[in-house]
Amino acid sequence: MVAFAALSVDLDEIPCYSAIHGLPRPTDDARHAVYRTAVTRYAEVFDDLDVAATFFVIGNDTETPANQTILRDLSARGHELANHTQHHFYDFTRRGVDCIGREIRMGADSIKRVCGASPVGFRAPGYTITDDVFDALVDDGYLYDSSVFPCPLYYSAKAAAMASIRFRGRTSRSVIGDPQVLLAPANPYRAGTPYWRRGQRLLELPIGVTRGRSGRLPYIGTSLMLAGSHGAKLLSRTIVGRPFINLELHGIDLLDTQDGLEFLRPNQPDINIPVAKKRTILSDVVRTLRHHGYRFVTLATAARAFAAV
């Protein structure tokens, strides 16, 4: 089977980061930096690399005409638009089955109104997923989920960051999921019950982690940017060999403090890395994986290939 790789971008706007760090919600133009600035940069990079990517859209962000135009352009360029819920509640999985179903359906309807087609893929806010979410996705006929992140380092770092925020007298909106997610397969699998076991339910495309003795290190935009050019190449070499590499990015991964985000500097270390360097790292990573034989596709294309096996 061909070895696939996919780039996906979570279009979490800047207020999401304020919520994570327990900071006041920004009120200036910086709060729209992902759609107004980062998406254009991603489109340029992906055009240069000849990559079709998957963008996870928060339904609420589709309400403005400017964002609708941006999303239609992405779709016209061949990129996939997938569902990231309607409101991106960080406690999405704790709001009960009715709210879970409603958030998924509303998010899908918002995307369909923009591009004319219902999404086939889903990612939960904060990578936090439950069996109730899987049940709702199965009921709605989704092709795949891509929320499982079986990464011990990320899980422990997130818990430590939330504790640090509490110690400083602030409240993070982030939540910690079930630690048994760390037992989940790191390669594509059909979820069982519970979802971290193999079964016959929806196809899961886990977020990328390295393999072998490296200990499942995170292979996501944040870790690659913080690792720098040399470190990103090393991480890439330690993930090569997986049948599928799912490199998850965020809009903020192509932003820096010059984009009006100075207020995030003490809390979001990757925001201090210049955009030019970030673009170089991302481009080098794609070229490295291609050198090792990986074919870049959207998550939907990868899901159809693995579903057929």
Disulfide bonds with the S-S distance in Angstrom:
none
